[in-house]
Every structure is written in C-alpha cells, then in structure tokens.
Amino acid sequence: MSTVSTEDTAAGTTVPPAQPPTDIVLPVAPGATTRRPVVGPAARFDDATEARLVRLDHEATAHVENKRPERTRTGYAADWNAWLRFCTDADLPPAAVRTGTLVAFVEWCWRQPARPPKPGRPPGRLTAPSTIDRRLSGVVVTARRRLKLQLAEDVAEEARALLRAKVKEMEKSGERRGRGPAPALLVRHMEQIAATLPRNTFGIRDLALMTMHFAIAGREHELAYLRVRDITEDPEGRGLIVDVRVSKVAPRTVEVPFGSRAHLCPVRAWRRWRAELGEDPDPDSFAFRAVHNRWKTVLKGGLDPVTIGDILTRIGARAQLDIRPTGHSPRRGLVTESSRAGNPDAVAEKQGGWAPGSKVMRRYREQDDGFKENALHGVL
C-alpha cells in the first residue's frame, strides 16, 4: 500500500507516493481516518551555521551559570578542578564521566587532602565524605551543562554506594574527617547570645541578623543579598514579610510573625536595626551592613556570605556556647525547634525553601527525634 502525502491535494492532481518514513510517527486512535502527522528529524545546517549554534549553546550555558549564586559557582568549579586533577593522574579525558570512572574518582578523592597541597607545607586533613559526595554532584552537573553529555540519572549510584561503604569502615575504625555537620543553633543558644551582645550598633545588628537568619531558615548568601526593600511590614500588623529573591534553589516569600520572647523577637530586632539605618534609607541598599569598628556607624557596604557565618561564630564564642555555630546553624536550628514544637515538615520546608519531601531537611529533623519518637515512651 502506498503512503499518502500529508499535504492536501488539489482536484485532479496525482500525488507521488512518499518514501517510507524512518523517523518517529505519532500514534493514531483506532478507527481514526485522519492522516498521521509525522515528526521530522532534527534540522541539519551547513558547517558554519552548526558551529555558530554550538557556540550559542555554550554561551547560553555560561550566561545561566553566571546567574547562579557565587558560592554555588565556586563549589562547582572546585569539584570540576578535582575531577581534572583525577583525569590527569588516571590519564583519562575529562569527558569520560561514566559509572566506572566515578567509582575510581571516589577512591582517588578518599586518598586526597581536603585542599590541594601547597609547596613547602604539610598535607592537610583528608577529604570528608560529604565533600566527596558533593564533588560527585558537581562533576555530573558540570559534565551535563558544560560538556553537554547525556548521562543517566543513576550514573553516580555505584560511586555513592562505595562512598557509603567507606563511611561505615571509617566509623568502625574511629577515623574522623572534616568538621562534621554544622550544629543546630537552638533557642537556648540564642538566649545566651542575646544576654552577651554589646549594647551598641554592633549588638543591635548582630541580634537582628541572628534572629532573621533563624526565622527564615536562611542560607548565608540569602541573608547577605537581602535589601531593605525586601523586608516589609505586614499590612495587618502581624509581623514582617521577607522577600528572599536571591537563593540557591528558588526565590521565596517568608512570613515572620512576632515572637513570644520579646528579646528574641525577629520583628522587634529588625525594627531596632532598621532605625539604625536612618529615617529614609536607600531601599536598594543591603539590609545587613558593615559597622565602623571605631565610630560604631553603619557603613554602606553589605556583608558577604562568609562574614555572615563569621559573625555567628564570633557571637557564639563570646557567649561560651557548648557548640561552635556556623552560617548553617540557624537553618538547622529552625528545623529542630519547629519539629520539637510539633509543626509538620511541610511548614519548615516552605519556610526554608526546601523542596517538598526534602531528604536533607528530614535528616536535620531526624537527628533530634530520638527523644520525641522513642520506643520507651509509655513503657518504663
């Protein structure tokens, strides 16, 4: 049977049989009399056009990468640099991202110091498992985006299985690598910190920074890039509305209600810091800014993400806490305290911008649920 062309035919015109299609044919419902639409193969162009299109593809990827948070770009760059060093040692091309090479990459990373050694200096501590896991993600993402490799979703599954086995061996032997996960900054910690903050501009800023960081379960860069215009009063007087525009995952809006503890209330703390910025601050200026060491005046420059973490570590050391808080501690702290208060996981996910069903967020909660969910309840 000949195949009829998909184009309409004029009366009395004979249409030559079309060649049997070799591309994809869309299915037609049983009994249908319409002709099948054919999806043609991808268009091919001359060499000059193809080269230009390839260049545009790479430029588009670079443009999107430049819009990522600086810390994410820096992390992916470090992961890819580690991969390039591995490829050099293993005499492999960088595009050889496969199941076997990723397993070998884990073995290689396990023997490497956390940072490249410098001439004349002793080697540092060995790479932490969490860093190796992140490197696997960084390599796969970079290979897909920069090299346009079509990689299977589970391309790193075997490599991660090997990493989990090595972690179990490490735990049995008592070996320690890295600093471990950031400790949770709890309400009792913030109580201690608030009692030791200086009664000046530094103290007002640091209290507002700490309580806001906790209230929105923020990442360091999210706090660093907040602008004055991003923090507004709720029209009904229920608290603050924080527009987190710069985020690792996606922008989000967080409602921050008044706290039951006036000295730790993020709304009251922000209002005091807002007054330090002046009666009519530039709405595009950074919400949290540097303070002059001597004159205690607010400067125009904002705080970078690293400084955000350093401030939390410093005020925690002043308060002589039983933990060493970092820039990730308030984020973990809100999840922990929210779980203890009986709030559902979905509430914390929305507050901190986690994806629904986030395994990372649940690990934060589960690490503190030993007393809340315990087989001894009602037994002894």
N, C-alpha and C positions, 0 to 999 in steps of 0.2 A: 504494500500500500504506500502510495506517495505521501509525502508530508506537505501540507498546505502552508504557504507563507502566512505569517501573522499580519501582514498588511492587507487592507481592503483591496478588492479587485474591482476594476471598472467593468461595466457591462460589455460582454463580447471579448474581453481580454483574457488570454491564456497565461496562467502563471506557471513558470517552470518549477519543477519540484525542488524544494530546498534540500541542502545537504543534511544528513542525519546529525542532529545536534550532539556535541561532545561535552557541552557544559551542563550546568545544573538546570533541571526542569522542575518548576513548581508543581505540586500535586493538584489534581482537579477532582472536585467532588463527584461521586458516582452519579451517572445519568446526566451530567452537565454536557451541554452542546457547544459551549464556547471553546475557542481555540486556546491552547496552553500558552501563557506568557513565558518567554524564555529569558533567563538571566544570563547575560553575556559575560565572557571572561573579562578580567581587568584590562583596561586600555593600555596599549603599549605605545611609546613615543620614541622619537629619534634619540640618539645618544646624548645630544646636547640638552634636550628637554629633560631626559631622565636624570642627568647629572644635576640640573638645576632643582628638580623636585627633591632629590635626595638631600641636597644642601638645605632646602627649605625645611625638610623634616627635621634635620639636626638642629637648625636654628630655632625651630619651634620648641623642640625639647629643651634646649638651653634656656630659652625665654621662660618656660614654665618652671624650670629648676631654679632660676634666679628669683622667682616669686615665693619659693619655699622659705621658711624661717632659717636664719643664718646658722643656727645650731644644727638643724637637720642637714643642711648642705655640708657643713663641716664634718659631721659624723659620717655621712655617706662618702665624702672624699677620703676620710681616714680609712674607712672599710675597703674602698677600692684600691687605695695605695698598699694596704696589707696584701690584697689579692695580687697586685702586680709584683710585689716582692716574692710572694709564694711562686708565681709563674716563672719568675727569673730563676729561683732556686730549683724548681722542678723542670725547667726547660719546656714550658708549655706556653702556647699563645694565650693572650688574655681572654679571647673569645671561647676558650674551652671550658665553659661553665656547664658541667654535667654532674650527674649523681656521683660518679667515681672521683672526679676532681674535687668536689666539695667535701667528700669524706677525707681525702688527703689533705685538704685545706684545714679541716678541724685538727687533724693530727699535727700539722705544721704549727698552727696557732697555739696549740696546747704547750708546745715547747718554747714559745717565743715570750720575751718580756712584754709587759703591757704597752710600753712605748719603745720605738726604735732606739737601740743603744747609741750613745754618742762617744766619739773617740776620747779615750782617756778617762772615761767614767765607768764604774762598775755597773753591771746589768741590773735593772730594776726588778720589781716583783713580776712573777709570771702572770700571763693574761687571765683574767677572771672568766668563768663560764658565761656570765651574762654578756660580757664584751664579745666573746666568740659567737654567741647566738645572734647578737646584733650585727656582727660582721657578715654572717651568712645572709641576713636580710638585706644588708647594704649591697652586697655583691650581686644578688639576684635582681634587686630593683635596678641597680645601675646597668647591669647587662641587658635588661629588658628595655630600659629607656634610652641609654646611650648607644648601645650596640645593636638595638632592635632585634635581639634574639627572641625566638619563640620558645619559651621554656615552660615545661609542665608545672602545674601548681605544686606538685609534690617533689620537685627536683631536689630540694634540700632535706627531704624526710629522713633518708638514711644518715645524712650528716648529723642531724639533730638527735637521732637515736644513739649514735656513737657518743655525742656530747653528753646525753643523759647518763649513759653507762659510765663515762669518765667521772661525772659528778658523784655518782654512787661510790665509786672507788675512792674518790677524794674524801668523801665523808667518812668512810670506814677507816681510812688511814689518819684522819685528823688534819689533813692538809688544808691550809687556808689560802685563798687567793682573793685579791681585791678587797675593797672596803665593805662589801656586802650591801644589801638594800638599805635605802635611806630609812631611818627610824621615823615613826609617826609622831608628829607634833600634836599632843593631846591638850585638852582644856587645862588640865592641871599644870602642864608645862607653860602654857601661856599666862596662867595666873602668876607663876613665879617670875616670868619675864616682865610682865606688866609692873610688878612690885619693884623691880630694879632699874627700870628705864629712867634716864635723867629727865628732870622737869624743864626741858628746853625744846628747841625746834627739832633737835635730833630725836628726842624721845617721842614727840608728837608724830613725827613722820614714821618712825620705826613701828609704833603701835598701830598706826593706820595701815602700814604696809603688811604687817604680820596678820592682822585680823581680816583684811581684804583678801590676802593670799589664801587664808584658811576658808573664808566664806565662799569663794568661787571655785575652790579646789583647783587653784591655778597652777600653771607651769611658770617657770621663771620668766620666759620670754613673753608670756601673756601679760604679766604684771608690768614688765619693762616697757611694753609698747602701748599700754593704756594711755589715752589722752584725757584731758579734763572734760571734754565734751562727751566722753564715753561713759561717764558716771553721772547719772542724773537722779533727781528726787522723784519718787513715785507720786503721781498726781493726787492720789488718795491718801498720801501721808503714811504709807505702810513701810517705807524704807527706801532703798536705793534700787535703781535699775542699771546694771552694768553691761555694757555692750562690748563683749570680747571680740574684737574684729580681727586681731592677729593671733592665729592659733595653729598649732601643729596639724590638727585634724580638720576642723571646720569652725567658722565663726559661730558664736552662740550668744544669747542674751540670758543673763542670770539675775534673778530677783534676790535681793539681800534684805531680809527683814530685820527689825530691831532685835537685839539680843537681850536675854533676860538678865545678864550681868552687865550693868552699865559700864564698868571699867574695861570690859572686853567687847563691847558692842561695836561691830564694824561700821554701823551707820554713824554713831556719835564720834567714833575715832576719825572717820573720813571728814566729817563736818569740821572738826578741830583743825585737821591738816589743810582742808580747803580754805579755812580762814587765814592760814599762814601763807597761802599763795597770793593773797591780796584780794581786794574787793572785786576786781574785774580782771581775772587772769585771762590770758590768751586761750581760747577754747581748744586750739590745736597744740598747745604745749603739753608736755608729758605730765601725767597725773602724779607720778612719784619722781622727785628730782633730787639732785645733789644739794648738800648743805655745806656752806663755808665752814671749815674747821675752826677758824678763829672767831669770826664775827657771828656765826650761827645764822646767817642769812640764807634764804633759799636762792639757789643759782638757777640758770636757765637750762642747763644740761640735764638730760634724763639719766636714769640708772640702767646700765646694761644688764643682761640676764645673769652674768657671773656675779656682779655686785649684789644683785637681789639675794642670791644664795649666801654670799659672804656676810651680808647684814644679819641674816637669820642665824648663821653660825656664831657670829660675834655676840649678839644679844643673848643667845643661849649659853655661851661660855660665861658671860657676865652673871647670869642668873644661877650658874653652877648646876645646870640640869644633869640628870642621870643619863642623858642621851646627847649626841652631837647632831643637832638639827642641820639639815641642808636645804637647798632650794626646793627639794621634792617632798620634804617632811610635812608641810601643811596640806598638801594634796592627799597624802596617805592618811593624815590625821583626820580630815573631814570624813573620809570613808569609814574609818574606825569608829569615830564618835557617832556618826549617823547610824551605823549598824547597832551600836550599843543602845541607842535611843529607840530602836525598833522600826526605823524607817525602811521602806522597801528599797531594793537595789536600784530600781528604775529612777528613784529620786536622786540618788548620788550620781548615777550615770548622766542624768540631764544637767546636774549642777556642774560637774567637772568636764563635760564634753566627751564622755566615753561612748563608744558605740553600744547599742543595745546588746545585752548579753556578753559584755566585755569580760574575757577571762582574766585580764590583767587586774581590773577593778575587783573582781571577786577574789583573787589571790590576796589583795590587800585586806579584804574583809575576813576571809577565812583564817588568816594568820592570827586573828584576835578573837575567834569564835570558840576557842576551846572551853572557856568558862560559861559562855552563853548557851552553847549546844553541847551538852555533856551527858554521857551515859549514866553518870552517878546522880543526876537530878531525880529526886524522889526516891532514891534507893537507900542512901545512908542518912 
